[in-house]
Amino acid sequence: MVVGVGCFACPRCHGAVESFAAGYSCSECDVVYPVTAGVPDFAPESSLYWGELPASAMAEVVDLARRHGYERAAKAAIEFAPGLRPYLLDISRIDGVFHALPEVRGGRCLDIGSGWGTLARAMTKLYEEVWSLEIVRERLAFQQAFKEFEGLHNLHLI
């Protein structure tokens, strides 16, 4: 999916952003936001890494997701950090969403602070479009890897 004008606003000045080949440009303050590995990056100055795994272990897990999908990569992550099991494999965390669902499924959903993308991944079965918003690039890389492996065309990462 190509996102066009009007879908995003500049996080600095709230002006309109326009898409171009390498990213998005704000028409108000002339800031350029890149698209990296297919993911719009509206916090390019951030190099924040916060995770339950050391960065090197996270890189291994992302590679596994790219080659073998979510389930196998999640199990590898749990080997590094056993406390991740309920966070990565317990789908009952999505139960709260059902109270907000209309009777007719479809539409759009936004998962803010989506982390590893566990809930966003599950919501792709319930919504026509799922937008997953996360600031930690390594977590987005994990989501991008399983998105591509599983062909989740209705999952959009920011």
N, C-alpha and C positions, 0 to 999 in steps of 0.2 A: 504494500500500500504506500502510495506517495501522499504525503501530507501537504496540503496546499496552504495558501494564505488564509488567515482567519482561524486556523486551528490552534495556534499558539500565540501567546503574548510574551513580550520581553520581560524577564524577571526583574530587570533593573528599573525600567521606566514605564512598563506596562503598555508600551506601544505595539503596533502590529509588526509581526515578523514575516518576512517573505522567504520562501524556499529558493535555493539555487543549488547547483551541482554538488557543492561541498558542505552545505549546511543551511543555516538560516541567518538572515541579516535583519537587524532592527532598523526600520525606516525613521525612527525618532532619534535614537542616540548612536546610530552607526556601529553598534556592537555586532560582531559576527559570532555565531554559535556553530561549532562544527558538528558534523555527523561522523561518529567514529564506529566502525564495524556495524554500520546500519542503525546506530542508536543516536538520536539527537541528544546533544550534551549542552544543557543550559546552565551548567556549573563548571565550565572548562578550567577555571582557576583552582578548583578544588582537587587536591590530591589525597583526599581523605581515604584511608583504608581502616575500616573497623571490621573485624570479623572474629568468629569463633576459632578459626584456623589460622596458622601462620600463613603469610602470603605464598610461600613456596608450596605448601600443602593445598591451598586454594587453587593454585595454578594447575596442580595435578588433577584436582576434582573437575575443573573446567574442561581440561583436556579429555577426561573420561566422559563427561556429558556430551562433548562434541562427537566422540567416537561411538558411544554406547547408550546415550540417552540419560534421562533423569534418574530412573530407579537405580541403576548401577552406580552412577556418580554419587547419589545421595547415600547409598550404603557405604561407599568409600569415605565420604565425609564423616559418617558416623563412626567409622573405625578411628579416625583422627580425634573426634570429639563425641563420645557416646551420648552426651546430653542433648545432642541435636536430633536424636531419634524422634521424639514427639513433634518437633518443629518441622522436620522434613518428611516424615512418613505418616503422621496422624492426620488424615483428611477431615476428621471431625471438627477441626478448627474452622472449617467453612460453615458450620451450622448456623452461625449468627447471620450469615448473608441471606438465608432463606426467609427470614422475617421481613427483609426489605425487598424481596422479589415480587414483582407483579404476577398476577395469574398467568399472563401471557409472557413467555420467556423471549429474550432478544434484547435489543438495545445495546447500550454501552455501560461499562463498569470501569471504575478507576481504583486501583490498588495503590494507595499512598504508603511509601516506606515498605515496598514489597519484599525486601530482603532477598531470599533465595528464590522467590517466585512460586512457592508452593501453592498459595491460595490463588494467585493469578492463573497458574496452570490449570487448576481445578475449575476455575470460573470460565475458562474457554469453552467448556461444555454447556454453560448456561447462558452466555451472552454472545451476541454477534461480534462485538468488539470488546477486548479487555486491554486497558492501558495500565502498564506496570511502571510506576514511578519509584526510582531508587537512586541514591546519590553515590553509593559505593560501586565503583566501576567493575570490580572483580565479581560482585554479585550480579551485575548486569551481564557480564561476560558469561557467567554460568547460565543465566536465563536465555541469552542469545544462543548458546550452544544447544540447550535442550529444545528451544523453539525450532531451530533449524533441523535438528535430528528428528523431531516428532512432527514436523510440518504444521506447526500451529500458526497458520496464516492470520488468525484473528487476534493474536497477541502482539501488542505494540509496546516497545520499550522506550522509556525516556529516562 
